[in-house]
């Protein structure tokens, strides 16, 4: 069997994939003085935490414990059931205590966002904090950035990649539990290593995490093969609303409040449904409208090719990634659909169709 030999240049490229970029090392060194042994630190992430937010928090909690810090997680919304396995018995989730859990802390670290508004019910309390606030994120800063020290890089495939680099730079151990949490972050934010943010380095970091003890089949089953009947019922209802504008490359689905309530679905069940309209042939932009009740509608934007979902989401006060963004609008489901779809059509008309 033919086995191509590796040249010194090949070895250099491989080694470079594992090296931590200089800009990240500098940012980590700026953050390091805040990571004081014995100090109490709260970790938080965005509303309705996803696999990257949860995985990054669970990993960082254990890494900071290695430095002798007292760590608690304080999120604006409850920890998703899908990712409960990441917590174990050694990570404190104080989210149920709400704002009170921020009392007495020496440091707040916010992960996977850089906009205080996405901390929901915690936002005002965070604005009023007198302790240092650090940010670890791979998004563009929002309209109201948080923090005094920012360790960020939009080139990272996930915030989990940045936490991995922090561990390596500070000489902390990647235990099997930490590796699982970071692998979850990478796996989910790259769409199972399918999205365009799946860089060569993403695979290099994933390889290191596998070597540290991650069992990929087990992770797949825990994250992608635990579908509840409520999710399938919700999917059936959602696909029944599917609309496609093939002339412009736009597809969308809608979830009225009563449908979500009737099926007994949770936020976990809604997560990822927007990938179905995005998978329609010829779709350049996919939308998911979810009526949250009380006159609020969440819109998820997913794009392909050269379409920038974030640019459109920002028109409505939202943000996120180029290929995956979201926004929260005030109004009825019907009015929100009309407003956003009109804007989406106008935006798509201004973006040339990419070849390939």
ChimeraX attribute file (.defattr): number of C-alpha atoms within 10 A of each C-alpha:
attribute: neighborCount
match mode: 1-to-1
recipient: residues
	/A:1	3
	/A:2	4
	/A:3	5
	/A:4	6
	/A:5	7
	/A:6	8
	/A:7	9
	/A:8	9
	/A:9	9
	/A:10	11
	/A:11	10
	/A:12	10
	/A:13	11
	/A:14	14
	/A:15	11
	/A:16	13
	/A:17	16
	/A:18	15
	/A:19	12
	/A:20	15
	/A:21	12
	/A:22	9
	/A:23	11
	/A:24	17
	/A:25	17
	/A:26	13
	/A:27	17
	/A:28	23
	/A:29	14
	/A:30	14
	/A:31	19
	/A:32	14
	/A:33	8
	/A:34	18
	/A:35	16
	/A:36	16
	/A:37	13
	/A:38	13
	/A:39	16
	/A:40	19
	/A:41	27
	/A:42	26
	/A:43	24
	/A:44	27
	/A:45	30
	/A:46	23
	/A:47	19
	/A:48	19
	/A:49	22
	/A:50	22
	/A:51	24
	/A:52	27
	/A:53	28
	/A:54	30
	/A:55	29
	/A:56	33
	/A:57	35
	/A:58	30
	/A:59	27
	/A:60	25
	/A:61	24
	/A:62	23
	/A:63	24
	/A:64	20
	/A:65	16
	/A:66	13
	/A:67	15
	/A:68	15
	/A:69	18
	/A:70	20
	/A:71	26
	/A:72	23
	/A:73	25
	/A:74	28
	/A:75	31
	/A:76	21
	/A:77	19
	/A:78	15
	/A:79	21
	/A:80	15
	/A:81	10
	/A:82	16
	/A:83	19
	/A:84	11
	/A:85	14
	/A:86	22
	/A:87	21
	/A:88	10
	/A:89	7
	/A:90	12
	/A:91	18
	/A:92	16
	/A:93	19
	/A:94	20
	/A:95	19
	/A:96	15
	/A:97	11
	/A:98	16
	/A:99	18
	/A:100	13
	/A:101	17
	/A:102	24
	/A:103	10
	/A:104	11
	/A:105	18
	/A:106	20
	/A:107	22
	/A:108	25
	/A:109	22
	/A:110	27
	/A:111	26
	/A:112	25
	/A:113	28
	/A:114	28
	/A:115	21
	/A:116	21
	/A:117	20
	/A:118	18
	/A:119	22
	/A:120	15
	/A:121	15
	/A:122	22
	/A:123	16
	/A:124	13
	/A:125	14
	/A:126	19
	/A:127	12
	/A:128	8
	/A:129	15
	/A:130	10
	/A:131	14
	/A:132	15
	/A:133	21
	/A:134	22
	/A:135	25
	/A:136	27
	/A:137	27
	/A:138	24
	/A:139	22
	/A:140	18
	/A:141	17
	/A:142	18
	/A:143	14
	/A:144	11
	/A:145	15
	/A:146	22
	/A:147	20
	/A:148	11
	/A:149	18
	/A:150	21
	/A:151	23
	/A:152	24
	/A:153	20
	/A:154	14
	/A:155	12
	/A:156	19
	/A:157	27
	/A:158	28
	/A:159	29
	/A:160	34
	/A:161	25
	/A:162	24
	/A:163	24
	/A:164	24
	/A:165	21
	/A:166	24
	/A:167	19
	/A:168	16
	/A:169	17
	/A:170	14
	/A:171	10
	/A:172	16
	/A:173	14
	/A:174	20
	/A:175	16
	/A:176	16
	/A:177	19
	/A:178	27
	/A:179	26
	/A:180	25
	/A:181	30
	/A:182	34
	/A:183	31
	/A:184	30
	/A:185	27
	/A:186	29
	/A:187	27
	/A:188	19
	/A:189	23
	/A:190	19
	/A:191	14
	/A:192	13
	/A:193	17
	/A:194	11
	/A:195	15
	/A:196	13
	/A:197	20
	/A:198	19
	/A:199	16
	/A:200	12
	/A:201	17
	/A:202	22
	/A:203	16
	/A:204	16
	/A:205	22
	/A:206	22
	/A:207	13
	/A:208	17
	/A:209	23
	/A:210	16
	/A:211	12
	/A:212	17
	/A:213	15
	/A:214	23
	/A:215	15
	/A:216	16
	/A:217	8
	/A:218	11
	/A:219	16
	/A:220	14
	/A:221	11
	/A:222	15
	/A:223	16
	/A:224	12
	/A:225	10
	/A:226	10
	/A:227	14
	/A:228	11
	/A:229	13
	/A:230	17
	/A:231	21
	/A:232	14
	/A:233	17
	/A:234	23
	/A:235	17
	/A:236	11
	/A:237	18
	/A:238	25
	/A:239	16
	/A:240	12
	/A:241	13
	/A:242	15
	/A:243	14
	/A:244	17
	/A:245	12
	/A:246	13
	/A:247	10
	/A:248	18
	/A:249	22
	/A:250	23
	/A:251	26
	/A:252	26
	/A:253	22
	/A:254	23
	/A:255	23
	/A:256	19
	/A:257	15
	/A:258	12
	/A:259	17
	/A:260	23
	/A:261	12
	/A:262	11
	/A:263	15
	/A:264	14
	/A:265	18
	/A:266	15
	/A:267	12
	/A:268	17
	/A:269	20
	/A:270	18
	/A:271	13
	/A:272	11
	/A:273	18
	/A:274	24
	/A:275	17
	/A:276	18
	/A:277	24
	/A:278	23
	/A:279	14
	/A:280	16
	/A:281	10
	/A:282	16
	/A:283	22
	/A:284	25
	/A:285	27
	/A:286	26
	/A:287	30
	/A:288	28
	/A:289	24
	/A:290	24
	/A:291	26
	/A:292	18
	/A:293	14
	/A:294	10
	/A:295	11
	/A:296	16
	/A:297	26
	/A:298	19
	/A:299	24
	/A:300	26
	/A:301	30
	/A:302	27
	/A:303	23
	/A:304	21
	/A:305	14
	/A:306	14
	/A:307	21
	/A:308	22
	/A:309	27
	/A:310	22
	/A:311	17
	/A:312	22
	/A:313	26
	/A:314	16
	/A:315	12
	/A:316	17
	/A:317	13
	/A:318	22
	/A:319	27
	/A:320	24
	/A:321	20
	/A:322	22
	/A:323	20
	/A:324	21
	/A:325	22
	/A:326	23
	/A:327	20
	/A:328	20
	/A:329	18
	/A:330	15
	/A:331	15
	/A:332	16
	/A:333	23
	/A:334	13
	/A:335	12
	/A:336	21
	/A:337	21
	/A:338	11
	/A:339	11
	/A:340	19
	/A:341	16
	/A:342	11
	/A:343	16
	/A:344	22
	/A:345	16
	/A:346	12
	/A:347	16
	/A:348	18
	/A:349	13
	/A:350	10
	/A:351	11
	/A:352	9
	/A:353	14
	/A:354	10
	/A:355	6
	/A:356	4
